[in-house]
């Protein structure tokens, strides 16, 4: 019996060590700016707008939880107090003015309470402040092209890199921006409607042929941040990632000088490269 208990103890210890290792591995994979295994909430915020989105999400969650609990309590009260055994003589009440006023006014007040911070958040997202840098993202089937209008003839394509990690998110050429700067993002499309979305920055805006839309973000942390096209745009819609590399001012200045040499001429094999990646 003693040996059996000892064996069981060692097995439990081994399982505990394995669980810790799995959690550590998951934590190592769960880097900021990309999805995490078993993630149920929003991605961690890396911009002021996303901070506001997090606060609004928490506010909505509190309201939803309160309403759910209230409805559950009312259902339990009705089941206990008004079942046939507890109330053999059913009420013949046809209406109650006070209750009808309450269940009309309370939802109205709740909706107004949700609308005010919602409109405030929408205004924050759409009111582009004075920008430090402008980048233009053009959606194509099925990759993104980027230009830097403020920094000379820099134009390049960004295609999914099938051999890199994270899977379906890594690209060959990232969009590079400086940290703690207001970045104005202009979007358009060359063929069909696409959508430029980076969850950690709280941005999502359609890229429409013949139209120039714009949004903004201010990355507060350095690192890699990933997004995807969020508008169904054809058979390879799922293979159209967005990768944004946020760097220091010095690194960005150095990258701009290199990019002027590397990306001075627009690549001519973009479509062929896109088809090659899509077929992998």
C-alpha positions, 0 to 999 in steps of 0.5 A: 500500500505504501509503494502504491501511494508513493507511486501515485504521489510521483505520478501526480507530481509528474502531472503537475510538472507537465502542467506547469511546463505546458503553461510556461510554453503557452505563455512563451507563445502568447506574445503581445500583438498576436492571438493566444491559445484559448484566448477568450477576451480581447488582445492586450491593448497597445494604443490609447484607442484600444485602452478605450475599447477595453474599458468599454468592453468591461463596462458592457460586460458588467451591464450584461452580467447584471441583466442576466443575473436579474432575469435569472432571479426573476425567473426563480422567483416566478417558478417558486412563488407562482407555481401551481402548488404555492399558488393554487388560485391563479391571479387574474391581474391583467396589467400593472401600470408601475411595472409597465413604466419600469420595464419601459424606462429602465431599458431606455436608460440602459441603452442611453447609458451604453450609447454615450460611451459608445459614441465617445469611443467612435469619435475617438477612433474616427477623429484623426489627430495631427499625425507624425507619420502617414502610411498608405495601405492598398489592399489587393488580391491577396496581399497589402502594398504600403507607401510612405508619402511623408518619406519619399518614394518608398513603396513595397508589397507585404505577402504572407510568408508561409515558412515563418511563424506565427502561422498565417500571420508572418509576412516578408515585409512588415509595415514599420512605424515608430513608437509613441507617434500618431500614425495616420493610416490611409486605406484603399483597394485595387480590386475588391473591398478589403479591410485593414484591421490590427486588434492590438491597436483597436483599428479596423477600416475598409479599403474600398476601390476608388475611395480613400479612407483613413484611421489612426493609431499610436503604438505605445509599445515596441514589438510585432503586432499582427492583424488580418484582412477582415472583409471577405475578398476572395478565395485567399482572403485567409492568407492576407495578414498584416504585420506591423513592427513598432520600433524606436525613433532611431531604428525607424530613421535607419529603416527609412534610409534602408527602405529608400534604397531597397524599396525605391522601385515598385516590385514587378513580380508582386502578383506572381509572388502572391500566387506562389504563396497562395498555392503553398 
